[in-house]
């Protein structure tokens, strides 16, 4: 009996050791995968910066912050001027000369993550317009910003750049006041709708918020859950976008547009609005389902632009005609083909509306 018990203890100990070794191996593999995923998303420099900071700094977010934002009491957050490539005005641009040099035509593109892409329609239009006259196109986009934040950002930081033309991009989630916000420790806060599904309430949730892999998986599962909710149209189950089909928030946007028009007129600048669709609109419109309702946001913003005498480029018709080409990466952000089409549309739009001339 003693030998049998001793044998059992040795066997149990061996299994316990093997089990522990397997757990350690899984943890090591997960940590390696986490590091490689972070490098893939943010680059080696940002990963090293994050590893050197404490665990109380910025958690992972679907913005992929990588410490490139700083807290701002009014704006919620803005780009960190200490990051390479970000200037003192918190935009991704070199130093901007003021007063503006004589003969230079300065275009300011205001918006969120759609115009943010480095090799996107903003750089394309800069190249196109630069063939005609001395032009400086400033990409003042900040990922996650709404129309409210963009207006405030312009008033506080960008008006001093003396733009001749402001191209204000509009995405269908812009009617929120804050879609993303950060607290004093640069921890990401979201709208109430997003907080209901993303806020950290347990130790496990906090652990997930520190992992790129687990956070990405969580966001994908939440998106899939939203898709299976009982909604007649895809955007009705998406907290970011359903707001564009509601009436009440449009009164706020009208106030923002009115103020921006007043500001640009005061500084003897021109204002133009560039409207992007949400990709499911193209699909629903193609099915012929309640087309008036599908395009309700575009009708609202076009009516406001007409009311305030602001030229408006709604790219939906052109995107719909080219729907056989993949124009979106993820339903919101553009592919290279989407950027090229947008740049071509902007070039035509600017000349048709006499927003830029071919001579200084």
C-alpha positions as CSV (number, residue, x, y, z in Angstrom):
1,X,0.0,0.0,0.0
2,X,2.9,2.3,0.9
3,X,4.5,1.7,-2.5
4,X,1.2,2.2,-4.3
5,X,0.6,5.5,-2.4
6,X,4.1,6.6,-3.1
7,X,3.7,5.8,-6.8
8,X,0.4,7.8,-6.9
9,X,2.0,10.8,-5.3
10,X,4.9,10.7,-7.9
11,X,2.5,10.4,-10.8
12,X,0.3,13.2,-9.5
13,X,3.3,15.4,-9.0
14,X,4.5,14.6,-12.5
15,X,1.1,15.6,-13.9
16,X,1.0,18.7,-11.8
17,X,4.5,19.7,-13.0
18,X,3.6,19.1,-16.7
19,X,0.3,21.0,-16.2
20,X,2.2,24.0,-14.7
21,X,4.8,23.8,-17.4
22,X,2.0,24.0,-20.1
23,X,0.4,27.0,-18.4
24,X,3.8,28.8,-18.2
25,X,4.4,27.9,-21.9
26,X,0.9,29.3,-22.9
27,X,1.6,32.5,-20.9
28,X,4.9,33.0,-22.6
29,X,3.4,32.3,-26.1
30,X,0.6,34.8,-25.3
31,X,3.1,37.5,-24.2
32,X,5.2,37.0,-27.3
33,X,2.0,37.2,-29.5
34,X,1.0,40.4,-27.6
35,X,4.4,42.0,-28.3
36,X,4.4,41.0,-32.0
37,X,0.8,42.3,-32.4
38,X,1.7,45.6,-30.7
39,X,4.8,46.0,-33.0
40,X,2.6,45.3,-36.0
41,X,0.1,48.0,-35.0
42,X,2.2,50.7,-33.4
43,X,5.8,50.1,-34.4
44,X,8.9,49.2,-32.3
45,X,9.4,52.8,-31.0
46,X,5.9,53.1,-29.6
47,X,6.0,49.6,-28.1
48,X,9.3,50.4,-26.3
49,X,7.8,53.7,-25.0
50,X,4.7,51.9,-23.7
51,X,6.9,49.2,-22.0
52,X,8.9,51.9,-20.2
53,X,5.8,53.6,-18.8
54,X,3.7,52.3,-15.9
55,X,0.6,50.2,-16.2
56,X,-1.4,53.2,-15.2
57,X,-0.9,54.9,-18.6
58,X,-3.0,54.7,-21.7
59,X,-4.9,51.4,-22.1
60,X,-5.4,50.0,-25.6
61,X,-8.3,51.5,-27.5
62,X,-9.8,51.0,-31.0
63,X,-8.1,54.3,-31.7
64,X,-4.7,52.6,-31.1
65,X,-3.5,55.5,-29.0
66,X,0.1,54.5,-28.4
67,X,0.6,57.6,-26.1
68,X,0.1,59.9,-29.1
69,X,-2.6,61.9,-27.3
70,X,-2.6,64.2,-24.3
71,X,-5.5,65.3,-22.0
72,X,-7.3,68.5,-22.9
73,X,-9.9,69.8,-20.6
74,X,-12.1,71.3,-23.3
75,X,-11.3,69.1,-26.3
76,X,-11.1,65.9,-24.3
77,X,-7.8,65.1,-25.9
78,X,-5.5,66.3,-28.7
79,X,-2.4,65.0,-30.4
80,X,0.7,65.1,-28.3
81,X,3.1,67.9,-29.5
82,X,6.1,66.0,-28.1
83,X,5.5,63.1,-30.5
84,X,7.6,63.1,-33.7
85,X,5.8,64.7,-36.6
86,X,3.2,66.5,-34.4
87,X,3.7,70.3,-34.3
88,X,2.9,72.8,-31.5
89,X,-0.7,73.2,-32.8
90,X,-1.3,69.5,-32.1
91,X,-1.5,68.5,-35.8
92,X,0.6,66.2,-37.9
93,X,2.4,68.8,-39.9
94,X,5.6,70.7,-40.0
95,X,5.9,74.2,-38.5
96,X,3.3,76.5,-40.1
97,X,4.7,79.9,-41.1
98,X,2.6,82.9,-39.9
99,X,2.0,85.5,-41.1
100,X,1.2,83.5,-44.3
101,X,3.8,84.1,-47.0
102,X,2.6,86.4,-49.9
103,X,1.2,84.4,-52.8
104,X,0.7,81.2,-50.9
105,X,-2.7,79.6,-51.0
106,X,-3.3,77.7,-47.8
107,X,-5.9,75.0,-47.6
108,X,-6.9,73.5,-44.2
109,X,-8.6,70.1,-44.1
110,X,-10.5,69.6,-40.8
111,X,-11.8,66.2,-39.8
112,X,-11.4,62.9,-38.1
113,X,-9.7,59.5,-39.0
114,X,-11.0,59.5,-42.6
115,X,-8.7,62.3,-43.9
116,X,-6.0,61.2,-41.3
117,X,-4.3,58.7,-43.6
118,X,-0.8,59.8,-44.6
119,X,-1.2,58.6,-48.2
120,X,-4.8,59.7,-48.6
121,X,-6.9,62.2,-50.5
122,X,-5.3,65.1,-48.5
123,X,-1.8,64.4,-49.8
124,X,-3.3,63.7,-53.3
125,X,-5.1,67.0,-53.5
126,X,-1.9,68.8,-52.3
127,X,0.0,67.2,-55.2
128,X,-2.8,68.1,-57.7
129,X,-3.3,71.7,-56.6
130,X,0.5,72.2,-56.3
131,X,0.8,71.9,-60.1
132,X,-1.3,75.0,-60.6
133,X,0.1,77.5,-58.0
134,X,1.9,77.8,-54.7
135,X,-0.3,75.8,-52.4
136,X,0.0,74.5,-48.9
137,X,-2.5,71.8,-47.8
138,X,-2.6,71.3,-44.0
139,X,-4.0,68.0,-42.8
140,X,-5.6,69.1,-39.4
141,X,-7.5,65.8,-38.9
142,X,-7.6,64.2,-35.5
143,X,-8.9,60.6,-35.3
144,X,-12.0,60.3,-33.2
145,X,-13.0,63.9,-33.3
146,X,-16.6,65.0,-33.8
147,X,-17.9,68.2,-35.5
148,X,-18.1,69.8,-32.0
149,X,-14.4,69.1,-31.3
150,X,-13.3,70.1,-34.8
151,X,-15.0,73.5,-34.4
152,X,-13.5,74.0,-31.0
153,X,-10.1,72.9,-32.2
154,X,-10.3,75.3,-35.1
155,X,-11.2,78.2,-32.8
156,X,-8.4,77.5,-30.3
157,X,-5.5,76.4,-32.5
158,X,-6.1,76.6,-36.3
159,X,-7.6,80.0,-37.0
160,X,-4.2,81.6,-36.5
161,X,-2.9,79.7,-39.6
162,X,-4.8,82.1,-41.8
163,X,-6.3,79.5,-44.2
164,X,-7.7,80.7,-47.5
165,X,-10.0,77.7,-47.6
166,X,-11.3,75.3,-44.9
167,X,-12.5,71.9,-46.1
168,X,-14.5,70.5,-43.3
169,X,-15.1,66.8,-43.6
170,X,-18.3,65.2,-42.3
171,X,-18.6,61.6,-41.2
172,X,-22.0,60.2,-40.2
173,X,-20.9,59.7,-36.6
174,X,-20.0,63.4,-36.2
175,X,-23.2,64.5,-34.5
176,X,-22.0,63.2,-31.1
177,X,-20.5,65.9,-28.9
178,X,-17.8,63.5,-27.7
179,X,-17.3,60.1,-29.3
180,X,-14.0,59.5,-27.5
181,X,-12.5,61.4,-24.6
182,X,-9.5,60.9,-22.3
183,X,-9.1,61.8,-18.6
184,X,-6.2,63.5,-16.9
185,X,-4.2,60.3,-16.9
186,X,-4.8,59.9,-20.6
187,X,-7.1,56.9,-20.0
188,X,-9.7,56.6,-22.7
189,X,-13.3,57.4,-22.0
190,X,-16.1,56.8,-24.5
191,X,-19.7,58.0,-25.0
192,X,-22.3,56.5,-22.7
193,X,-23.4,54.1,-25.4
194,X,-19.9,52.8,-25.8
195,X,-19.3,52.7,-22.1
196,X,-22.2,50.4,-21.5
197,X,-20.3,47.7,-23.5
198,X,-16.7,48.7,-23.1
199,X,-16.2,50.0,-19.6
200,X,-14.0,48.0,-17.2
201,X,-16.0,46.8,-14.2
202,X,-14.0,43.7,-13.1
203,X,-10.4,42.7,-12.7
204,X,-10.7,40.6,-15.8
205,X,-12.1,43.6,-17.8
206,X,-9.1,45.7,-16.6
207,X,-6.7,42.9,-17.7
208,X,-8.5,42.8,-21.1
209,X,-8.1,46.6,-21.5
210,X,-4.3,46.2,-21.2
211,X,-4.1,43.7,-24.0
212,X,-4.2,44.6,-27.7
213,X,-5.1,41.0,-28.7
214,X,-7.9,40.6,-26.1
215,X,-9.2,44.1,-26.6
216,X,-9.4,43.6,-30.4
217,X,-11.2,40.3,-29.9
218,X,-13.6,41.9,-27.5
219,X,-14.4,44.7,-30.0
220,X,-15.0,42.1,-32.8
221,X,-17.3,40.1,-30.6
222,X,-19.3,43.3,-29.6
223,X,-19.5,44.2,-33.3
224,X,-20.8,40.8,-34.2
225,X,-23.3,41.0,-31.3
226,X,-24.6,44.3,-32.6
227,X,-25.0,42.8,-36.1
228,X,-27.4,40.2,-34.7
229,X,-29.6,42.6,-32.9
230,X,-33.1,43.2,-34.4
231,X,-32.5,46.2,-36.5
232,X,-34.0,47.0,-39.9
233,X,-30.9,48.8,-41.1
234,X,-27.3,48.1,-40.1
235,X,-26.6,51.6,-38.6
236,X,-29.5,51.4,-36.2
237,X,-27.6,48.9,-34.1
238,X,-24.3,50.9,-34.2
239,X,-24.0,53.6,-31.4
240,X,-21.6,55.6,-33.4
241,X,-23.8,56.0,-36.5
242,X,-27.5,55.8,-35.6
243,X,-27.3,59.4,-34.4
244,X,-27.2,60.7,-38.0
245,X,-30.7,59.4,-38.6
246,X,-32.1,61.1,-35.5
247,X,-33.6,64.6,-35.8
248,X,-32.6,66.3,-32.5
249,X,-28.8,66.2,-32.9
250,X,-29.1,68.1,-36.3
251,X,-30.0,71.3,-34.5
252,X,-26.6,71.1,-32.8
253,X,-24.8,70.5,-36.0
254,X,-26.6,73.5,-37.6
255,X,-25.3,75.7,-34.8
256,X,-21.7,74.4,-35.4
257,X,-22.0,75.1,-39.2
258,X,-23.4,78.5,-38.6
259,X,-20.5,79.4,-36.3
260,X,-17.9,78.0,-38.6
261,X,-19.3,80.0,-41.5
262,X,-19.2,83.1,-39.4
263,X,-15.6,82.5,-38.3
264,X,-14.3,81.8,-41.8
265,X,-16.1,84.9,-43.2
266,X,-14.6,87.0,-40.5
267,X,-11.1,85.9,-41.4
268,X,-11.9,86.4,-45.2
269,X,-11.6,82.7,-45.8
270,X,-13.9,80.2,-47.6
271,X,-15.6,77.2,-46.2
272,X,-16.6,74.0,-47.9
273,X,-18.1,70.8,-46.6
274,X,-17.1,67.3,-47.7
275,X,-19.6,64.6,-46.8
276,X,-18.6,60.9,-46.6
277,X,-21.2,58.0,-46.6
278,X,-21.3,55.0,-44.3
279,X,-20.7,52.0,-46.6
280,X,-23.9,50.1,-45.6
281,X,-25.8,53.1,-47.1
282,X,-24.5,52.1,-50.5
283,X,-25.6,48.5,-50.0
284,X,-29.1,49.4,-48.8
285,X,-29.6,52.0,-51.5
286,X,-28.6,49.4,-54.1
287,X,-31.3,47.1,-52.7
288,X,-33.9,49.9,-53.2
289,X,-35.0,49.8,-49.6
290,X,-36.5,53.1,-48.4
291,X,-34.0,55.2,-50.3
292,X,-35.3,58.5,-48.9
293,X,-34.6,57.2,-45.4
294,X,-31.3,55.7,-46.3
295,X,-30.0,59.1,-47.5
296,X,-31.6,61.1,-44.8
297,X,-28.3,62.4,-43.3
298,X,-27.1,63.5,-46.7
299,X,-30.3,65.4,-47.3
300,X,-30.1,67.1,-44.0
301,X,-26.5,68.3,-44.4
302,X,-27.1,69.4,-48.0
303,X,-30.1,71.5,-46.9
304,X,-28.0,73.1,-44.2
305,X,-25.2,73.9,-46.6
306,X,-27.7,75.5,-48.9
307,X,-29.3,77.5,-46.1
308,X,-25.9,78.9,-45.0
309,X,-24.5,79.3,-48.6
310,X,-21.7,76.8,-48.0
311,X,-20.5,74.7,-51.0
312,X,-21.0,71.0,-50.2
313,X,-19.5,68.0,-51.9
314,X,-21.5,64.9,-51.1
315,X,-19.5,62.0,-52.5
316,X,-22.3,59.4,-52.2
317,X,-23.5,59.6,-55.9
318,X,-19.9,59.1,-57.2
319,X,-19.2,56.4,-54.7
320,X,-22.4,54.6,-55.6
321,X,-21.5,54.7,-59.3
322,X,-18.1,53.1,-58.5
323,X,-19.6,50.6,-56.0
324,X,-18.1,47.7,-58.0
325,X,-14.7,48.9,-56.8
326,X,-13.7,48.4,-53.2
327,X,-13.7,52.0,-51.8
328,X,-13.8,51.2,-48.1
329,X,-11.5,49.3,-45.8
330,X,-13.9,48.8,-43.0
331,X,-17.2,50.6,-43.8
332,X,-15.8,54.0,-42.8
333,X,-12.2,54.5,-43.8
334,X,-11.1,54.6,-47.4
335,X,-9.0,52.3,-49.5
336,X,-6.3,53.7,-51.8
337,X,-8.9,53.7,-54.6
338,X,-11.4,55.5,-52.3
339,X,-8.8,58.2,-51.6
340,X,-8.0,58.7,-55.2
341,X,-11.6,59.0,-56.2
342,X,-12.2,61.5,-53.4
343,X,-9.2,63.6,-54.5
344,X,-10.5,63.7,-58.1
345,X,-13.9,64.8,-56.9
346,X,-12.5,67.5,-54.7
347,X,-10.3,68.9,-57.5
348,X,-13.4,69.2,-59.8
349,X,-15.5,70.6,-57.0
350,X,-13.0,73.3,-56.0
351,X,-12.8,74.6,-59.6
352,X,-16.5,74.4,-60.3
353,X,-17.2,76.5,-57.2
354,X,-14.3,78.9,-57.8
355,X,-12.8,77.9,-54.5
356,X,-9.3,78.0,-55.9
357,X,-8.0,79.8,-59.0
358,X,-5.2,78.7,-61.3
359,X,-3.1,81.8,-60.6
360,X,-1.9,83.4,-57.4
